[in-house]
Amino acid sequence: MGRARVSIALAFALAHCGRGTPAKVSAVSSSAGSDAAPPVTAPDSGAPMDLAEANAWTLAKDGEEEDRMHLAGRVGCTGLRERADEPALRLTAIRAMAYCPDFGELPWLAEVATVGADEEAAASLDAIVELAATPRRATDPDDAEELGAGCGALLALARAPERPRSRRAKAVSALRMLADRGCVKVGDIPKDLDAK
């Protein structure tokens, strides 16, 4: 990793750790070399963020699909959800959740899609649609409970006339793709909405 990229990643990690709880930086042994960086603790997750992870977040924030996919693979879906408690990482975490291998975070994404700010809600619905479109394998983990809860929340959103029509329409699109998973009946999905 070049010095410029290391500097950018470290600056990002230190900047986002400046909010909320003060960041904890551990000592680096003298044998680690002058290019080694200490792990940084993210304020809300409590888990240490090393320089490689900080760099992955930096790349995923403004990068391509592959960068978000790499981030999801590196920190895992639970890690994405935990880091989403930090406002500076929240939108990036939501977008990276599109590449989760299961529906473990679907209820949380559906909640954000329902009550979140417009940009976060749109990103959550995009992630949900991407998850719904991903073919399932027999080896996928058993996440029936989360899938059921997420579908229930999406159905409630789709049926809520007080919610923005664009959110409701995208929820309907996701539900149509998820119906074959058995978490919602096709007949229960509103038929008067089309994704814009």
N, C-alpha and C positions, 0 to 999 in steps of 0.2 A: 504494500500500500504506500503511495507516494506521500511525501511530507505535507503537500498542499491538502490532499484529501483528509489526512489525519487531523490537520489543523481545523478544517471545516467541521469535521465530525465532533471534535472535542469542543469547539466553540458552541456548536448546537447543543451538545449534552449539557455543558455548563450553563448556557443561556436558559434552557428549559428547566433546569434544576434550580434556577434562581427564584422561581415562583413557589409560593407555599412554604412547606417545611424546608429548612436549609439543607443543602446537599451534604452528604457525608463522603469524604474522600479518604480512602485508606492509604497508608504509606506504601511506597514502592521501594523494594530492596535495591541496594546499590548494584547488585549483580544483574538486575533486569535490563540495564543499558539506558542510555539517554533518550532513546525513542519510545520507551515504554510509557504508557499512560495509566494512571490509577483508575480503578473502577469507580463509577459515579452512581450514587443511589438516587433513583427517581423519587420525587417527593411523595406521591400518593401510593405507589405500589409497594414501596419498602424493599423491593428487590434490587440488587446491584445491577447497574447497567455498565457494561464494559465498553471500551472504545469501539470494538467491532459491532456491537449492537447499536451503539449511537450512530455509527456510520450507516448501518442498514436503515435506521429511521430517517436519516438525512436523505439518503437516496430514494427511499420510498415516498417521501413527502412530495417531491417534485419530479419524480422519475417516471419510468415506464411501468407497464403491467408486470414485467419480469422482476422489477425491483420490489413491488408490493408482494408478489408471490414469494420472493426470497425472504422478505421480512416475516411473512406468515409461517414459512417453514422454519425460520430461525428461532422465533420466540414462541410459536404455538398459539393456538386460538385463545387459550386461557391467559397467556401472556399478553396478547393483544387487548383482551378485555380489561386486564388489570392496568395496563398502560393507558387505556382510554380514559381513566380517571384524571389524567393530567391533561388540561385543556390544550396545551401545545401539541399533544400527540393524538388527540381524540379523533380528528377527521382522518388522519393517516391510518389509524388503527381500524376504523370502520371500513375504509376502502380495502385494506388488506384482508379483512374477514371474508371477502368474496372468495378467497382461496383456502378457506378452512376445509378439512377433509370430512367434517360432519356438521350436524345441526346443533351442536352444544350451545352455541351463542345465539341461536335464532330467537329465543324469547327476548333477549336484551336488544337485538337489532330491531325487532318488531316494536318494542317500547320506544326506542329512539325514533323510529319511523312515524310513530303516532304522536309523540309529544315533543320531539326534539326541534331545534331550530331548522329552518328550511334546508340549509346546505347539508346538515348532518342527516336530516330525514331522507333527503334525496339520495345521499350516499348509502344510507342503510338499506333503502329499497333496492338500489342498484346491486348491492352486495347480496341481498336476499334472492333477487332474480337470478344472479349468477350462480348462487348455491343451488337453487331449484333446478337450473338447467344442467347441472353437472350430473352425469350418469352415476348411479350408486353401484357399489360393488358388494359382493357377498361378504367380503372381509371388512367392510366398514363397521365402525363401532356401533353398538346399540345405543341410539339416542332417541328412542321413541317418545320418551316423556318430554324432552325438550322440543322435539318436532311437533308434538301435539299442542304444547303450550304456545309455541310460536305461531302455528297455524290458527289457533284460537284467537290470538291477539291480532293477527292479520285480518281474519274474518271480521272481528269487531271494528277494525279500522275501515275495512271496505264497506261496512254497513252504516258507518257514522256520517250522516249528512252534514254535520257541522265541521267535519275535517275537510281540508282542501281536496278538490276533485282529483288533482294530479296524483296526490298520495294514494287516494282510494283506488284510482285506476291501476296504479302500479301494484298495489296490494292484490288486486283481482288477478293481474297477470301472473304474479308469483303463485297465488293459490291455485290457478289453473294448472300450473306446472307441478305443483306439489300434490295435487289430488290423487295421482297414481300411487303416491306413497301411503295413502290411507289416512291421512291426518285431517281431511276435510271431504265432505260429500260435494260432488259437482253441483248437485241441485241447490246447495246452500249458498253457492257463490253468486253474488249479484251479477245480473246479466246486462245492466244498463250502463256499464262503464267500460271504456276502452282506453288503454294507455296512450297518452299523448306523446 
